[in-house]
Amino acid sequence: MSYEDIPVDEQTRLVQLQPDQADKLFELTDKNRDYLGEFLPWPPFVNVVEDSRKHIEETLEKRAQDVAYTYGIEYEGEIVGDISLRNLNDTEKTPEIGYWISPNFAGKGLTTKSVQALTDLGLGSLGLEKIIIRANPQNGASNKVAEKAGYVQVGTETDDDEPLNIWSIQR
């Protein structure tokens, strides 16, 4: 199932990744493995292009089931990160946005604008009442993105013995 790309600004858009882009996503992940692994649990499990292809195929399946929207963050025609809105139609969990971007593109406002665009989709056309972002307290950049995107820190929790700040926005 196909879904629309989301324009973010003149140079940036959120794009539905396709399996034939797995090599690009893997290269980006592999090049930034240490950086991403500092706060994200999944980089050690992405070891070959096929792992990235499987990730893309799973995101397409989840979209077809209406449980998640996942996009590549594309800047000037290049995939520079990944963002998702997940836990849709799950009565046990609050819808949540997660994101990462290559450190070469951090600090340009791309992630903040991408979060705002995906938040607008969630609270707007998807009709969600609330969206959260969970960020490690030591990950200053991720927490700053949440705040700049209009989220408010509402508490903390622990997940797998890791502390997480909880950021929330409501319609």
Stockholm file with secondary structure:
# STOCKHOLM 1.0

chainA/1-171         MSYEDIPVDEQTRLVQLQPDQADKLFELTDKNRDYLGEFLPWPPFVNVVEDSRKHIEETLEKRAQDVAYTYGIEYEGEIVGDISLRNLNDTEKTPEIGYWISPNFAGKGLTTKSVQALTDLGLGSLGLEKIIIRANPQNGASNKVAEKAGYVQVGTETDDDEPLNIWSIQR
#=GR chainA/1-171 SS CCCCCEECSSSEEEECCCGGGHHHHHHHHHHTHHHHHTTCSCGGGCCSHHHHHHHHHHHHHHHHTTSEEEEEEEETTEEEEEEEEECTTCTTSCCEEEEEECGGGTTSSHHHHHHHHHHHHHHTTTCCSEEEEEECTTCHHHHHHHHHTTCEEEEEEEETTEEEEEEEEEC
#=GC SS_cons         CCCCCEECSSSEEEECCCGGGHHHHHHHHHHTHHHHHTTCSCGGGCCSHHHHHHHHHHHHHHHHTTSEEEEEEEETTEEEEEEEEECTTCTTSCCEEEEEECGGGTTSSHHHHHHHHHHHHHHTTTCCSEEEEEECTTCHHHHHHHHHTTCEEEEEEEETTEEEEEEEEEC
//
